[in-house]
Amino acid sequence: MVIILKRYQAIILLISLTVFGCQKQPSPLVKRQFLMDTVITIKSYDNDDLGQKTKEAALKGAFSKIKSVERRLNVFDEHSETAKINRRAGSLKATTVSTEMWDTIFTSKQVWELTDNNFDPTIGPLTSLWQFDKGSRLPKKSEINEKTKLVGFEKIVFNRQMRSVRLSEENMRLDFGGIAKGIAIDDAAKELSRRGLKRFLVTSVSSTKAEGPKAQNRPWLIGIQSPRPKKTPGLLGIIELRRGSISTTGDYQQFFTENGRRYSHILNPKSGFPANNFMSVTIVTKRSAAFADALSTGIAGLPPREAQDLVERLPRVDAVLVDTRGKIWISSNLRGKVRDLVSRVEY
């Protein structure tokens, strides 16, 4: 019997499997908070040797780490490091950043290079223009062209010795929306591990990280939601995960339609328009949640064949890709391992 624990308008659902005839499964410690514009859930199956107070303190500490990431990367918070860098765009004054911000920028750079610049945290001028966070608008082509000129990771000036960052052109703007949840989940997971937890899962629903299997060595079951639930309801399939990260980027999270065309929040940093190559991109990897988060965003902007070739080249990375025709592609190492897989997405 498959039980969906709770369902949000989001990308990935957590599923718990009850097997008849087995002994009663131990109950996990579960805590949820609304942070970073989504519900963050932490579940721990660590045994009672740690003690209830120790485990609850660990989860509290993990949520504190997530709040710290939100304060650091939130582009709308004038006190954040991101906002401070943005305010100095175009000036000669660089901003000395924290080691955490430095690491975020260079993880972003790595994925920017891997995805042929399709993941780019300097996309801020375009996200501000399209206003998906405020109800959306269809900008004029001239506006899009003007803002696109400000986008480009190569426009960031770094000083490694001083650990400083400078945006070289006025009105440039960093926006870490494509990686922030992954960063937060990684930091939460590190805190849980530091406090002695070994069997846990942290999820923002769109991004998930598992550290160790559940009780009795059972895997976490991660369901991938259909990007077109009206025509293809429920899940695309279920992935077993004992340790690693999963992230999904979909054109159905934030979008609007005008004159029969769908405009999603996944923007192509080169054209300035929403990417239209995939309905959804799911990355499964043994690497960090931040890497998975950014990679799913970057791959969403690639042509399908280039996206498939990139996934097959990358070590410890698998993917489930759904193109705009509803065709599902699964990377070679993952084929035959996705349970209850639908044949295609109707739309």
N, C-alpha and C positions, 0 to 999 in steps of 0.2 A: 504494500500500500504506500503510495507516494503522497506525502503531505507537504504542501507548500506552507512554510511557517508564516510568512506575511508577505503581502504583495504591494509594491509601490509602483508608481509610474516611472519605471526606470529600466535599466538594461538587463541586469542579472538577478535571478531569483535564487534564494537559498532553499534547498530541498532536503528534507529529512526522510530517510527510508526506514520503515518499520518492518522487520522480517518476522513472520509468524513462526512460532516454534522455538525461537531463541530466548535466552534469558532476558529479563527486563534490562533495557539499556539505561545507563546512568544519565542523569539530567545534567546539561551543561549550565554553567554560570553565564547568563546573558545580560548585557547592558546595552542600551541604545540612547543616543543623543542626536538632536538635530543640529548639525554643524555643516558649514560650507555648502549651505543650500540643499542639503540632502540628509537622509537618515544614516548615521554611522552605527553599525552594529559590531559588537565584539562578543565572541563566544569562546568559552574555555572549557575543555574537557579534562583539565589537569586534575589529578587525584587529590584526595583530601589531606595528603601529607603536608601540603603547603599551608593548609589552614584557610578557612573562609575569609578571615580578615586580610590575610596576605594577598589572596587572589583578588578580593574586592579593591584593595589598595592599588594593586597592579593595574587593574582596569581603569581606575580613576586616574592614575598616572598616565596611562596611554591616551585617555581623552584629553588630558592637559597638553600632551605633545601635539595632538591634532589642532587644538586651539592656538598653540604657538605658531604652527604652520599657517593657519588662517590669518593670524595677525601679521605675519611676515609677507605673505604672497597676495593678500587681498588688494587688488588694484583700486578698489573703491574706498579703502580706508586710508585717509590722508596721513596717518601715522605709520603706515607700513613701510618696510624697506623698499618694496616695489614702487610705491608712490613717491618716495624720496628720490629714487633714481629717475623716475619719469619727470619730476619737477625740474630737474637739472638738464633735461634734454636740450642739446644744442649749445650748451655752455662749455667752457673749457675746464670746469670744476668737476672732477671725478668723485664718485661716491665709494668710500671704503665700506665693504659689505661683510656680513658675517660669513663664517665658514659654511653655514647651512645654505645661504643664498648663493655663495660661490659654487657649491656642489650642484645646486639646482640648475644654475646657468650652464654648467659644463655637461650635465646630463642632457639638457636641452640641446646643446651644441652637437653632442654625439648623435642624437636622433635626427637633428636637422641635416647633418651630413648623410646619414644612412638613407633618409627618405627623399633625397634630391630636393631639399629645402621645403618640403611640404609640411613639415612641422616647424613652426617658427614663432618663438615667444615675443617677437617684435610686432606681432600682428595686431597689437592694441589699437592703432588708428582705425583699422577695419572693423574690429568688434565694436568700437565706440560708434562707428558710423551706422552699422546695421542694427544696433540696439536690440539684440535678441533678449537681453535681460530686462527690457522695458516695454515689451510688446511688439517689437520689430517694426521696420519700415523698409520699403524698397527704395534705395538711394538712386540718384541719377548716375548715369554712367560716368559723367565728368567728375562727380564726387568720388566715385570708386577709383578712377584712374589717379586722381590727385592723392588719395590716401595710400594707394598701393606703392607710390614712389617712396613713402616713408618706411616701408617694410623691408627688412633684410638683416639677418643676423650678422652679416659681415660689416654692418654699420656700427656695431658695438666695439668700443675701444677698451681693451683690457690691460691691466698692469698686474702681472702675477706677483711681483715682489711686494707691491703695496696692497694687493688683493682689492683692487679698485675697479670700478666699472663706469663707463661714460657712454651715453647715447650721443652719437656724433651730430645728429641733425635735430633742429628744433621741431617740436610736435611729434617726435618719435614717442612710442609708448609700449612698455612691456606689459604683457598679459599672460600669466602662467596658468590660465584656465584649463589648458590641455594636459597639464602635468601635476597640478596642485594636489588633487585628491590622491594620486599615487604617492607623492611625497609624504603626505599626511599619514597614509596607511603604513608606509615603510617605517616612519618615525614611531608610530604607535606599536608596531610589531617589535621594533628594537627595544622599546621600553618594557614590553611584556617579557621578552626574552631575558633582559637584564635583571628582571625581578624573579626569574626562575620558572616562568611558565613555558611549557614545551608542546602543548596540544591546543592550539587556538586558531581562530579565524577572525580577520578584521575585514569588513566590507563597507563600502559606500554604495553598494549595489552595482554601480557601473565599474568599480574597481575592487578587486578582492585579493587578499593575501592569506595563504594558509601556512602554518608552521607546525608540521607534524600531523599525523592522522588523528581522527577522533578516538574515542574510547574503543578498546578491543581491536585496535588497528584498522578500523573502518575508515574509508575515504570520505572526505567532504564531497557532497554531490552538488555541483553548480549547474543550474539550468540557464540556458541562453534563451532569452525572450524573443519571440517573433517580432520583426520590425513592422509587420503589417497585421496586427492582431485581429482586425475585422474580417479579413479574408483567410488568414492563417493563424487561428487562435492558439494560445498556449505557448509551448516552448519549441524551439528548433531542435533541441537535443539536450543531453545531460553529460557533463564532463566530470570524471572522477579526479579529485585532486587531494594528494596527501601533503605536498609541500610545493609552493610556488605561487605564481601570481596570474590573475586573469583580469583583462580589461576589455570592455566593449565600447566602441564609439558607433552611434547610430544616427541616421538622419531623421529619426522620429522623436528624439528627445526634445529638441526645441526647433520649431519650424513654423512657417506660415505659407499659405497658398495665395497666389494672385494670378488671375487670368488662367487658372487651371494648372499652374506650375508650382511645384514645391520648392521652397527656399529654406534650407536647413542651416543650423548654426555652425556647421563644419565648413569653415571658409578656406578657400585656396589662397595662400599668401602671395601667389604670383599673379593670378588674374583678379583677385579681390572679390570674386563671386563665390557663392557656396559650391563646394565640391559635389559632383553628381555621378561618381563612379560606383558607389556602394550604398546599399540600404544599411548594412551593418558590417563592422569589422571587429572580430573577437581575437585577442592575442592570448595565448597560453604559454607561459614561460617559467623557467626556473630562476630567472633574473628578477630584478626588483619590480615592485608595483609601479614605481615612477617610470621605469623604462617601458613597461607594458602600457601604461596610460598614454605616454607620449607617442609610442610606436603605433598604437591603434589610431590615434589622431592623424599622424603623418601618413600612414598607409591609406587612410580613407581618401586622401587626395591624389593617390597614384592611379594610373590606368591599371585595370585588373591584371593583365599579364605581367607588368612590372611589379605589382604588389605580390603576386604569387612567386615570382622569381626571387624577390628579396627575402620572403619568409623562408623559402627553401635553402637559401644561402646562409642564413643566420643560425649560429649554434644555439641550442637550447630554446628555440622559439618555434611555436606552432600557431596555426590560425584557422579560424572558420570565417570565410568571407561570403557575403551575400551581395551579388551585384544587383544593378537596378532592374534586371529582368527577372529577379527572383531565383537565379541559379546559385546553388551553394557549392563552394569549393572548400575542401579540407586538405591541409598540408599532409605530406606523405607519412610523417611519423604519427599523425593523429588519426589516420584513416582506420576504421574498424574499432575505434576506441570511444566514439561518441554514441552514447546510448539513446535509443528512441529517436533517432535522427529523422526528420521529415525529408521528403524527396526534393521539394522546392518550396519557395514562398510564393503564394498567390497574392495578387495585389489588384 
